[in-house]
Amino acid sequence: MTIDANWHLLVDELDRAHVRGRKVDFWLRDDDAIEPSVPLDRLLLLAASHAVPVTLAVPPAPATEALARRLAGLADVCVTVHGWAHRNHAPPGEKKQELGAHRPHVLILDELRCGVERLQTLFPEHFIPMLVPPWNRIDPALLQRLPEAGFAALSVFGPEKPSPFPLVNTHVDVMDWRGTRGCRDHGLIIADIVSRTRQVSGDIEGKEHQSGRTVGLLTHHLVHDEAVWDFLEKLFTVTAGHPGCQWRQAKDLIDR
């Protein structure tokens, strides 16, 4: 596969990490899986062909037994709790939220407990106690109470900030949500990955501890266009097996 100069920027960055004796942790979170589909099959097969683990953020309420059957026996797949029903409870004019301050905490926590129980039952071999809030938004006042619902980590989007609860975030989104709603420009995505790689490999002094230690990629298989699939194919080709990085399972990041 031919790669352009943008990809060589990432390869060069990983080469530098390797020379310094460092290995950058990458991980992939894909949101909104509910049932088997052609796009989900494509994602799972593409990732498996490069031995890249996939973390699926699954809304518990609409999740199907058919999805559980599809994932049965797959070794490099984790399932996390994507809210409860992926339903917006914010009033018109506010950003969408399911886990915001618009409802009593006791109600939200009850839903999340039900979500944990349902996904543990549906996906006993894949479930991990990580919460992925729909739209990557959650009322900060809920964070200290997440252990009550059975969670060990939270994953949203953006650099990790000081938090009373462990964070394993995603940092690079492939989708152009505010524009074409297709794939972002490949060069811009690569630039984000290179910037994040420099940060976690220690090139930016003092930033590693503040912002976590992973490069988290965020995808949404149901809305990928061909440019996204092309990007993922090239990213996995460039990174999988490179001595300067490794693709990690989310459960390992929680344990760490």
Phi, psi and omega in degrees: 000131179278131177240146184269187186297329179300318180293327179295332174299318179291317179301316180298320180294319178292325175300318180295320178299318181295318179299325179280003180078024182246153178229115184279131179274121172255150170212155185241123174245124178243128188260152165085020175290131179233321184212166177298148179202165177298315178297323179295317177302318181297317179296313182297318181291319179296313180296316181297327181293342178244010181057040178261118177294149180238133172252118181261123174269111190247122172292120188296318186302311181270000182298144186248156173295332178298323177294319178300318178294322180295324183272348184305129177086353179280128188276326189256040179231132172243152178239130179239166184273114182260072183070222176237293181244004185053052182242133181281130177243006177279148179288163177305139180097344176257158176296145184297137177208139169259329185248035180273194182270020186272348181227159178300139179302324182298323178291316180297316181295324176297318177297317181294322175299316177298323178296316177300312182296318182293315182287327174299322180287316182288323187233062185299332182269351185241343187292138170228148186279061178244136176259128174244102182294136172305140183060015177059032182231139179207144176297119181305332181293345179278341191302315183293343183261359182299325176301332178298330181268000175100016183262149177246348181201159178236142176230118173236200182245135177117170179302140177297134177248163176308131187212146175283000184224142183301135180245136170228087191271165164262154188228343184228120180255133180277345188265143176264078188293328185266358182238256185285341187061021170245205182290140171292163175304129184303320181298323179290321178296315180299319179299321177295319180294317179298316179299315180293321179299317178298322182294310185282339179273359171099007180290331178263107190303128172080002186266339189299313183294322184290329192245014182084181187232018182235162168252106184260123179260132181250127178227164177221091192304329186291340183243012180293136168263180184296331180294327176293314180299321177297318179298313182297319178302315181290319179299313180295322179297318183288323190262322185297122181089351177290133184291350181267000180207168174209142175272128188247152170280144181299326181296329177289325179291323176295314181299325182291000000 
